[in-house]
Amino acid sequence: MILVLVEVSPAGEAIETSREAVTFARDLSAAGGGVPIDAVVVGSPDDALVKTLATHGVRRVHALTGPAYDAFSGAAWAAGLMAVREKAGAVVVMAAGTPRGNEVLAHVGARTGAPMAANVISFGGLSPFTVTRQVVGGAALEEMQLGMRPAIFSVAGHAVEASAADVPGDGELVVETPEVADADLVARVVSTEEPAPDLSGALKSARVVVGAGRGAGSADGFGELLELAELLDAPLGVSRVVTSLGWRPHHEQVGQTGSRISPDLYIPCGISGAIQHWAGCSSAKAILAINSDPDAPMVTKATHAVIGDLHEIVPAINEEIRRRRAG
Ligand SMILES: Cc1cc2nc3c(=O)[nH]c(=O)nc-3n(C[C@H](O)[C@H](O)[C@H](O)COP(=O)(O)OP(=O)(O)OC[C@H]3O[C@@H](n4cnc5c(N)ncnc54)[C@H](O)[C@@H]3O)c2cc1C
């Protein structure tokens, strides 16, 4: 049996990436000759959720209930998943590659001693059980063999498109109340708050983005860069160093842990082009790098580059734009 942890939204629906994981499980099931797929959800699912999972091919929906499951705890969810797995004999344990999915599966891996592959995008065969997964924030792919059972892996978001099965599953609801040790409840969510409003929208959809990195020099070093951004009607996008130092707000960050941008023109000034920054800007159609180091990765990858001090080059560009517009 293939066991898939399905995360449920506050509205009581299976989240899209979990439905993608179930869709991925169907391919595995077919490769294994029709291995049944069971889902584990935390809490009491309503009929609509059970029906949705059945539509996606799920045979049984195991609902983990009890006070231990009132709030998220990676260890407690893993204990529940393990209890269902031992009772029902799963050979594969999966989840969506969300922060929670990866955390819970890491606990399952630690408890079983089996390796866990995070953010898998495809599987290459059952013997040996081989998967391909994203590493370095999606910048590289790695092939991994999962020789032990259960095979444990999470599915990277949007690696497959969630879809209904040709033949729906039975969708039988099984209520589970597994024992959870006190030690598994030590780290659990005690309160939640609404996320801050997403202010990065302009950055993600901009045609031109002016970038600024450590080369700006200090929190006071952004004057001419902001001026260039205003002249080009472009938002400012910055590196993580800049946000970590508190020079600019986090919603301006570009990269693996910031916004992914795809403008017609990106103008990174004083940004080295570390792989985590590149992950967020590599879709730019053209890059004009301004940097004092001719060997900086951003310079070597750029469409065009100006080598020198940004505090001299950017004011000169601003001046030229103003002069041409005045003319
Ligand atoms: C898990 C993880 C996630 C991360 N996520 C992100 C992310 O989302 N986004 C991100 O940006 N980083 C991210 N990082 C950090 C990343 O590895 C780099 O440390 C960061 O991008 C470097 O920022 P920087 O280019 O501004 O600084 P530096 O690497 O220090 O580069 C500064 C550049 O400025 C140039 N320079 C200096 N002075 C001048 C001047 N006067 N004029 C012109 N050029 C000048 C230098 O030649 C150099 O190329 C992440 C790191 C980790 C480990």
The ligand as a Gaussian input file, in Angstrom:
#p B3LYP/6-31G(d) Opt

LIG

0 1
 C       19.463000      28.907000       2.323000
 C       19.906000      30.202000       1.700000
 C       18.965000      30.956000       1.029000
 C       19.345000      32.170000       0.440000
 N       18.410000      32.900000      -0.241000
 C       18.805000      34.019000      -0.866000
 C       17.887000      34.792000      -1.642000
 O       16.693000      34.477000      -1.742000
 N       18.341000      35.899000      -2.246000
 C       19.638000      36.307000      -2.173000
 O       19.975000      37.356000      -2.744000
 N       20.526000      35.617000      -1.441000
 C       20.139000      34.498000      -0.787000
 N       21.048000      33.822000      -0.025000
 C       22.364000      34.464000       0.224000
 C       23.356000      34.267000      -0.910000
 O       24.056000      33.061000      -0.739000
 C       24.380000      35.430000      -0.929000
 O       25.012000      35.503000       0.331000
 C       23.759000      36.780000      -1.254000
 O       22.954000      36.710000      -2.391000
 C       24.903000      37.759000      -1.518000
 O       24.365000      39.055000      -1.582000
 P       25.142000      40.177000      -2.361000
 O       25.366000      39.759000      -3.778000
 O       24.421000      41.456000      -2.113000
 O       26.527000      40.278000      -1.548000
 P       27.966000      39.786000      -1.905000
 O       28.002000      38.372000      -2.286000
 O       28.836000      40.224000      -0.797000
 O       28.338000      40.598000      -3.222000
 C       28.507000      41.970000      -3.267000
 C       28.874000      42.328000      -4.682000
 O       28.952000      43.738000      -4.768000
 C       30.098000      44.076000      -5.538000
 N       30.479000      45.417000      -5.089000
 C       30.971000      45.796000      -3.879000
 N       31.108000      47.139000      -3.830000
 C       30.693000      47.614000      -5.028000
 C       30.576000      48.906000      -5.587000
 N       30.904000      50.012000      -4.883000
 N       30.119000      49.022000      -6.847000
 C       29.763000      47.932000      -7.589000
 N       29.847000      46.665000      -7.101000
 C       30.293000      46.519000      -5.844000
 C       31.111000      43.006000      -5.237000
 O       32.047000      42.887000      -6.297000
 C       30.226000      41.771000      -5.128000
 O       30.083000      41.127000      -6.385000
 C       20.683000      32.626000       0.552000
 C       21.620000      31.835000       1.240000
 C       21.234000      30.653000       1.794000
 C       22.255000      29.826000       2.504000

